[in-house]
Structure formats: C-alpha cells, structure tokens
Amino acid sequence: MTPDYSSAARASRPAAIKTLLIAGLVAVSTAAAFTLRSHAVGTSTDSATSATATAAPPSALVAGQIPSAPKVDKAIVNSRVKTVLNTPSGDHWQSITVARGQTLSTIFKAHGLNPDDWRSVLVLGGDTSRLRHLQIGNKLRFQIINGQLQALTYAYDSTHTLDVHRAGQELQANTVTAALDHRPAEASGQIHDSLFVDGQHAGLSNNLMLEFAHIFNYDVDFGQDLQAGDRFTVIYDRVYKNGKKLRDGNILAAELVNQGHTYRAVRFVDKDGNAAYYTPNGQPLRRAFIRTPVAFTRISSGFSLARLNPVLHTIRPHYGTDYAAPAGTPVHATASGRVAFISRDGGYGNVIKVRHGAHYETIYAHLSRFRKGLGTGSKVQQDEVIGYVGMTGLATGPHLHYEFRINGEPKNPVTVKLPRGQPLPPHEIVEFRKEETPLVARINSIDSRQYADNGPTIGTR
C-alpha cells in the first residue's frame, strides 16, 4: 500500500496519535485499577495470570512511543467483581437497647434468626442465664452473617460483658471483665446544716455519706450527737473505665470530729477477703451492737428510774429509750442473736425480745407488726429488719421502745458502753500498717489545712 503524504493526511496524523495515546493510558489505568482492587479485597491471584500494569515513563511518551495496552483476562476481572458484590458490607454487627417486654427470643425473631440459635445460647450455662431476664436499657449487640448468629455481647453491668461467639459449628460463651482504674480522692467539710447537706456541699454523694454514717454509728448517734462546727474528712476510691469516671468506690479512710473528740477509721481487707474498718491502732470500729435500732426523728422519752408515765400518770421506772418515728418505719436488730419472745405482752404491745449470747438481751416494743416468717427461736443478724414501728400497748403515739439489758439488768441504751469486736491478729498488723500509714498521713495533711480556719483537733481516738 502506498503511503499517503497529502496535506490532509499530515494534518490528521497528530490527532490519531493523540487518540491512540489516550486509549493506551485508559487501558493502563483500567488494568492497574483492577489489580489494586484485587489486592484490596484480599483475592489471591496466581502469578502466571496476574494482571499487573506498569505505566510507561514520561520519556517514552515524549519520544513519541505509544505504550501497548496490557492484556486483561475478562474472566479474572468478572470473578473479582462478583466476589466483591457477594461479600456483605460492614462487620455485620447490630446493636439494640433492650426495651420493656423484650426477651431474647423476641429479639432474635425480629431479626430473622433461627429459634435454635437463642436456645443454643441459653444452654451454654454460666452468665448466659442473665439473658433470660434482660434488663431494660442495657445494650445487646449481635453479629449475623448469612442469616446465622456468629457472635453476641451483652454488658450486664458496668464492668462485665457476656461474650458469645461461634467456633466452627458450636457456640461458646465467656465473661469479659473490663480493666478498671482506681484513684483516691478526698473531701472535707464542716457541719452547718446536716451531715448529708454539708456532705453534698463538699462534693460527696449520698451513698458515701450513708457509708460514712454507718462506719461511725457504733460511736456516734448521728440523730442526737452531731453539732454545728463538727468536721468530717473522707478519703475514698474513684473508679474509672477507659479514662472516664464510672462510679465512687469504697471509703478508704475517714475522720469525724464530734464535740471535740476525733474518731478515725481505716478500711482493711484481711487475707480471707473480709473488709472492715479499724482504728489506726488496729481496733475494729464494728461493735457487737449498733447504737440505735431505728431511723428516728427524735427521742421522745429517755431512760429513767423515775418517770411520769404519760398514760398511767404515775411515777415509775422507764427502763428503755423511746424513739419517735412514723408508723411502719423498719426496726433493726442491734446485734446478731436468737429471738427469745415474739408476741403481744401487756403494756409492751407487740414486742420482740432477742438474746445475744449468755449475757445480753435487747427488747423492741410497741411494734405495729413483726417481720413475716419471724418466730421464737429464729436467728437474726445484726441490722436485719425484725419489725415495724407502731403504737400498740401503752403508747400515746407511734414510737419504738428499746431496752438494753446485761445479765437481766436494764442499761441506758444511749450511754451504755458497747462491747467491741476482736482486734486484728498480729500477723495481719504488718499488712494493715502498710495501708494505714499513708492514709492517716493524708488525713493529717488535710487537718493541717483545716486548722487555720477551724482551730485544733483534740481528743483523737
């Protein structure tokens, strides 16, 4: 064929070369894109059929060389596209917040899961039993692939998560405990209004103030003894999860300055895992008896050997303390023991008498009713509810009449010296000192800051 050297042919030649050049670049780019796509989705490709393209260097294009387009196996390209489309997007996790009335079976049904799946989960044992009674507001996450349950997680509290996952054809379950960070915090204040109000002003929660009152209630009657100007200090544990505060932990050490006397407590866990509060010298704060058996509003009548009876209008002994409280207020056993008498008894009305070993007895009178299931011979634990405030028998209003007797002799419940528990044994003292020393030093540091504003602390116990 004779070449065409006409002017028209010469004019069209650059356009043709440009068209071929663009086509070649498109072919190279397309092949490279498919190759990158295959690597991105993890598709293994044999080296003999790998469609890897290398773009020509700029110098080749300048010299007028037109790169040839690489050959691409359409079957390979089509198979890769098909694989990408068949793979479900995302990680297939779904999350729901448990609503009222929802159960594991209804949740599985709503998501098209086989009923055998939720049955298989519940028979795994352990903490999977918690899935039988889902808590409203808790999060339930599950992974579904091709209509089959692959995994499930359920955080049933702030630190524990049930993890169920498929291993082959079987489901397995275990409980994961989150790593928590514990950091000590401190707060202190002075009593102006009440323990709870002033505790809140110091940044303490009601739960911490309840624990504080429980620690010292063997020595201090918070309903009667607390006065304006008294001071409190608390060192407590703060619990963090993933850098965020989760909750307040236990009180680690505390101090109460009450009417010029200082009471201190340090928390210690013995080798058997039993936690209790002790004085800095290792004496337990917990006594065999709680000072008061009821949350009362006031003492309506105190212990007296010669009192004018408000009902009989005669002078006679009053061998107990009357705690005024609303009818129905729970009454607690002040110590562990065994019920010796529970029935109606004349002026006492409904009364419970509890024996505590060979020497001590407590009496709870004018009750509206007894705790269900309680009878003569029943064992009761310290602080356990045994009855409820009333005004049965000789009473002018709802209150609890409480008596404390040693070897049958009535003692004033408000002032009687309560027996302490056993001190720490010598082999525990060494470990106790390791924890007590820095905590007491920190309390002393806080006291030194308070000293400038409130005067010295005296009478440390």
Secondary structure, DSSP 8 states (H G I E B T S, - for coil): ------HHHHHHHHHHHHHHHHHHHHHHHHHHHHHHHHHHTT----GGG--------HHHHHTT---------HHHHHHHHHHHHHS-SS--EEEEE--TT--HHHHHHHTT--HHHHHHHHTT-GGGGGGGS--TT-EEEEEEETTEEEEEEEE-SSSEEEEEEEETTEEEEEEEE---EEEEEEEEEE-SS-HHHHHHHTT--HHHHHHHHHHHTTT--TTTT--TT-EEEEEEEEEEETTEEEEEEEEEEEEEEETTEEEEEEEEE-TTS-EEEE-TTS-BS-BSS-S-SB--SEEEE--EEEEE-TTT-SEEEE-SEEEE--TT-EEE-SS-EEEEEEEE-GGG-EEEEEEETTTEEEEEEEEEEE-TT--TT-EE-TT-EEEEEB--SS-SSSEEEEEEEETTEEE-TTTS---B-----HHHHHHHHHHHHHHHHHHHHHHHHHHHHH----SB-
